[in-house]
């Protein structure tokens, strides 16, 4: 059509013959270049990467741009770097309510009610040995425990987290649930309610860290958070009274200590005033005696 209507004959053009001869090498070079670009990897600031060469891990790479062997000769497995996760202990994931953003002026939902008389998501119940009416038995206490964890910051920990653990959240949840259940079943109700939550959380964190290290999971337990340990329903009122009495006793002790400090301060002030007055009086008497002696001389 071009030759008939426009008089242009491209059949004898050197450009067309050159393109027809160079199209296959150009496509081959482009394909090889694109395949080589598959080895150029960018790692974000909050991640690391395990470099696998011919299927074997050879290094843990930090954030930045890295040039590796093209796929499938070289692979990069992403690993978290410092990201902290939270998992609730003793509660199924299906029972937890999804998190929804709450406006600043909106009333708080019922799920955020932390009073002992109301249950809330993330709360689990445990049986604790107790003496009831002079006989051995069990009482149910409810608590909310969550574990904060992250992938270890060292290179061996990153390797262990990828090749030793398939599901870190399930592993931590099962191990922590077993430790929490053992803790509540091996202590009486008085010991559980009378212990400090900080001490309980510290002991659980140490035990969980030791268990994960024995499994070579490559996971660091940042903290164990205990929201509250709720007493049994029958003992809630009595425990409220016990806590109120303890608070009143602490307040009375603080008041008496404050009164004693005020009395001691007033006594020290009066003693200082009397001492200063006596010192001034003695200085005046000595000066008058010296004046009389000088006048007699």
C-alpha positions as CSV (number, residue, x, y, z in Angstrom):
1,X,0.0,0.0,0.0
2,X,2.8,2.4,0.8
3,X,4.5,1.7,-2.5
4,X,1.3,2.0,-4.5
5,X,-0.2,5.1,-3.0
6,X,2.9,7.0,-1.6
7,X,5.7,5.6,-3.8
8,X,7.7,4.5,-0.8
9,X,9.5,1.3,-1.0
10,X,10.8,0.0,2.4
11,X,11.6,-3.4,1.1
12,X,15.1,-2.3,0.1
13,X,15.7,-0.1,3.2
14,X,18.8,-0.8,5.2
15,X,17.0,0.1,8.5
16,X,14.4,-2.5,8.0
17,X,16.9,-5.1,7.1
18,X,19.0,-4.1,10.1
19,X,16.0,-4.3,12.5
20,X,15.0,-7.7,11.1
21,X,18.5,-9.0,11.6
22,X,18.9,-7.5,15.1
23,X,15.5,-8.2,16.6
24,X,16.3,-11.6,18.0
25,X,19.7,-10.6,19.6
26,X,18.0,-7.5,21.1
27,X,15.2,-9.5,22.6
28,X,17.8,-12.0,24.0
29,X,19.9,-9.2,25.5
30,X,16.8,-7.5,27.0
31,X,15.6,-10.8,28.5
32,X,19.0,-11.4,30.0
33,X,19.2,-7.9,31.4
34,X,15.7,-8.2,33.0
35,X,16.6,-11.6,34.5
36,X,19.8,-10.0,35.9
37,X,17.7,-7.2,37.5
38,X,15.8,-9.8,39.5
39,X,18.9,-10.0,41.7
40,X,18.7,-6.3,42.6
41,X,16.8,-6.3,46.0
42,X,15.7,-3.3,48.2
43,X,15.2,-4.0,51.9
44,X,13.2,-1.5,53.9
45,X,14.3,0.0,57.2
46,X,12.1,-2.1,59.3
47,X,13.2,-5.4,57.7
48,X,16.1,-7.7,57.2
49,X,16.7,-10.3,54.5
50,X,18.2,-13.8,54.6
51,X,20.2,-14.4,51.4
52,X,19.9,-17.9,50.0
53,X,22.5,-18.9,47.4
54,X,21.6,-22.1,45.6
55,X,19.0,-22.8,48.3
56,X,21.5,-22.5,51.3
57,X,21.5,-19.4,53.6
58,X,24.8,-17.6,53.4
59,X,24.2,-14.2,55.1
60,X,21.7,-11.9,56.8
61,X,21.5,-8.6,55.0
62,X,20.4,-5.3,56.5
63,X,18.3,-2.5,55.1
64,X,19.4,-1.0,51.8
65,X,20.0,-1.9,48.2
66,X,21.7,-5.3,47.5
67,X,22.9,-7.0,44.3
68,X,22.4,-10.7,44.5
69,X,22.4,-13.7,42.1
70,X,19.3,-13.6,39.9
71,X,16.3,-15.8,40.7
72,X,16.2,-18.8,41.2
73,X,20.0,-18.9,41.8
74,X,19.6,-16.4,44.7
75,X,16.6,-15.8,46.9
76,X,15.9,-13.3,49.7
77,X,13.6,-14.2,52.6
78,X,12.3,-11.1,54.4
79,X,12.6,-11.0,58.2
80,X,11.2,-8.4,60.6
81,X,13.6,-6.1,62.3
82,X,12.4,-4.7,65.7
83,X,8.6,-5.1,65.0
84,X,6.8,-5.9,68.3
85,X,3.7,-8.1,68.2
86,X,1.1,-8.8,70.9
87,X,-0.8,-12.0,71.5
88,X,-3.5,-12.7,74.1
89,X,-3.1,-15.7,76.3
90,X,-5.9,-18.1,77.0
91,X,-8.3,-16.6,74.5
92,X,-9.2,-17.9,71.1
93,X,-8.8,-15.5,68.2
94,X,-12.4,-16.0,67.3
95,X,-13.5,-14.6,70.6
96,X,-11.6,-11.4,70.3
97,X,-13.5,-8.4,68.8
98,X,-11.9,-6.7,65.9
99,X,-10.2,-3.4,66.6
100,X,-12.2,-0.4,65.3
101,X,-11.1,3.2,65.5
102,X,-12.9,5.2,68.2
103,X,-13.6,8.9,67.7
104,X,-12.2,11.3,70.3
105,X,-15.6,12.5,71.3
106,X,-17.4,9.2,71.2
107,X,-18.3,7.3,74.4
108,X,-16.0,4.4,75.2
109,X,-17.4,1.0,74.1
110,X,-18.3,-1.7,76.6
111,X,-15.3,-3.7,75.6
112,X,-13.1,-1.2,77.3
113,X,-14.9,-1.6,80.7
114,X,-12.3,-2.9,83.1
115,X,-14.5,-3.2,86.2
116,X,-14.4,-6.5,88.0
117,X,-18.2,-6.9,87.7
118,X,-18.1,-7.0,83.9
119,X,-16.3,-9.3,81.5
120,X,-14.5,-8.1,78.5
121,X,-12.7,-9.5,75.4
122,X,-9.3,-11.0,76.1
123,X,-10.3,-12.2,79.5
124,X,-9.6,-15.9,80.4
125,X,-10.6,-17.9,83.4
126,X,-8.4,-20.3,85.4
127,X,-9.1,-22.7,88.3
128,X,-7.1,-22.0,91.4
129,X,-6.9,-24.3,94.5
130,X,-8.7,-22.8,97.5
131,X,-10.1,-23.7,100.9
132,X,-13.9,-23.2,100.9
133,X,-15.9,-23.9,104.0
134,X,-13.0,-25.8,105.5
135,X,-12.7,-28.2,102.5
136,X,-10.3,-28.3,99.6
137,X,-11.7,-27.1,96.3
138,X,-11.2,-24.8,93.4
139,X,-12.2,-21.2,92.6
140,X,-12.3,-19.6,89.2
141,X,-10.3,-16.4,88.7
142,X,-10.3,-14.4,85.5
143,X,-7.4,-12.4,84.2
144,X,-6.2,-10.8,81.0
145,X,-2.6,-11.6,80.0
146,X,-0.8,-10.6,76.8
147,X,2.7,-11.3,75.6
148,X,4.8,-8.7,73.6
149,X,7.4,-10.4,71.4
150,X,9.6,-9.7,68.5
151,X,12.1,-11.6,66.3
152,X,15.6,-11.5,67.8
153,X,17.8,-8.7,66.7
154,X,20.9,-10.9,66.1
155,X,21.7,-12.7,62.8
156,X,21.4,-16.2,64.4
157,X,18.0,-15.3,65.9
158,X,16.8,-14.2,62.4
159,X,17.9,-17.6,60.9
160,X,16.3,-19.5,63.7
161,X,13.0,-17.6,63.4
162,X,12.8,-18.5,59.6
163,X,14.0,-22.1,59.6
164,X,13.0,-23.3,63.0
165,X,9.5,-21.8,63.6
166,X,6.6,-22.0,61.1
167,X,4.1,-19.9,63.2
168,X,5.7,-17.8,66.0
169,X,2.3,-16.6,67.3
170,X,0.9,-20.1,67.8
171,X,4.2,-21.2,69.4
172,X,4.2,-18.4,71.9
173,X,0.5,-18.7,72.7
174,X,0.8,-22.4,73.4
175,X,3.9,-22.1,75.5
176,X,2.6,-19.1,77.5
177,X,-0.8,-20.7,78.0
178,X,0.9,-23.8,79.4
179,X,3.1,-21.8,81.8
180,X,0.2,-19.6,82.9
181,X,-2.0,-22.7,83.5
182,X,0.8,-24.3,85.6
183,X,1.2,-21.1,87.6
184,X,-2.4,-20.8,88.6
185,X,-2.9,-24.5,89.3
186,X,0.2,-24.7,91.5
187,X,-0.8,-21.8,93.9
188,X,-3.6,-21.2,96.2
189,X,-6.2,-18.4,95.8
190,X,-4.6,-16.4,98.6
191,X,-1.2,-16.6,97.0
192,X,-2.5,-15.6,93.6
193,X,-4.5,-12.6,94.8
194,X,-1.8,-11.5,97.3
195,X,1.1,-11.6,94.9
196,X,2.2,-8.5,93.0
197,X,1.4,-8.5,89.3
198,X,4.9,-7.2,88.4
199,X,6.5,-10.2,90.1
200,X,4.1,-12.6,88.4
201,X,4.7,-11.1,85.0
202,X,8.5,-11.1,85.5
203,X,8.5,-14.8,86.5
204,X,6.3,-15.7,83.5
205,X,8.5,-13.7,81.1
206,X,11.7,-15.5,82.4
207,X,10.1,-18.9,82.1
208,X,8.7,-18.2,78.6
209,X,12.1,-16.9,77.4
210,X,13.9,-20.0,78.7
211,X,11.4,-22.2,77.0
212,X,11.7,-20.4,73.6
213,X,15.5,-20.4,73.9
214,X,15.5,-24.2,74.5
215,X,13.4,-24.6,71.3
216,X,15.8,-22.3,69.4
217,X,12.9,-20.2,68.1
218,X,14.9,-17.0,67.7
219,X,12.2,-14.9,69.4
220,X,12.7,-12.3,72.2
221,X,9.9,-11.9,74.8
222,X,9.8,-8.2,75.4
223,X,7.3,-8.2,78.2
224,X,4.4,-10.0,79.8
225,X,1.4,-7.7,80.6
226,X,-1.2,-8.6,83.2
227,X,-4.1,-6.3,83.0
228,X,-5.7,-7.5,86.3
229,X,-6.5,-10.6,88.2
230,X,-10.2,-10.7,89.1
231,X,-11.2,-12.6,92.2
232,X,-14.0,-15.1,92.1
233,X,-17.6,-13.8,92.0
234,X,-18.3,-15.0,95.6
235,X,-15.2,-13.5,97.0
236,X,-15.2,-10.2,95.0
237,X,-17.1,-8.2,97.7
238,X,-14.8,-9.6,100.5
239,X,-11.7,-8.9,98.5
240,X,-13.0,-5.4,97.8
241,X,-13.3,-4.9,101.6
242,X,-9.8,-6.3,102.1
243,X,-8.3,-4.0,99.6
244,X,-10.3,-1.0,101.0
245,X,-9.0,-1.8,104.5
246,X,-5.5,-2.1,103.2
247,X,-5.9,1.3,101.4
248,X,-7.3,2.9,104.6
249,X,-4.5,1.4,106.7
250,X,-1.9,2.8,104.3
251,X,-3.6,6.2,104.3
252,X,-3.7,6.2,108.1
253,X,-0.1,5.3,108.3
254,X,0.8,8.1,105.8
255,X,-1.3,10.6,107.9
256,X,0.4,9.6,111.1
257,X,3.8,9.8,109.5
258,X,2.9,13.3,108.2
259,X,1.8,14.4,111.6
260,X,5.0,13.0,113.2
261,X,7.0,14.9,110.6
262,X,5.1,18.1,111.3
263,X,5.6,17.7,115.1
264,X,9.3,17.0,114.7
265,X,9.7,20.0,112.4
266,X,7.9,22.3,114.9
267,X,10.1,20.9,117.8
268,X,13.2,21.5,115.7
269,X,12.1,25.0,114.9
270,X,11.4,25.9,118.6
271,X,14.7,24.3,119.7
272,X,16.6,26.3,117.1
273,X,14.8,29.5,118.3
274,X,15.6,28.8,121.9
275,X,19.2,28.0,121.1
276,X,19.6,31.2,119.0
277,X,18.1,33.3,121.8
278,X,20.3,31.7,124.4
279,X,23.4,32.3,122.2
280,X,22.4,35.9,121.7
281,X,21.8,36.5,125.4
282,X,25.2,35.0,126.3
283,X,26.9,37.1,123.7
284,X,25.2,40.3,125.1
285,X,26.1,39.3,128.7
286,X,29.7,38.7,127.8
287,X,29.9,42.0,125.9
288,X,28.5,43.9,128.9
289,X,31.0,42.1,131.2
290,X,33.8,43.1,129.0
291,X,32.6,46.7,128.9
292,X,32.3,46.8,132.7
293,X,35.9,45.4,133.0
294,X,37.2,48.0,130.6
295,X,35.5,50.8,132.5
296,X,36.9,49.5,135.9
297,X,40.4,49.4,134.4
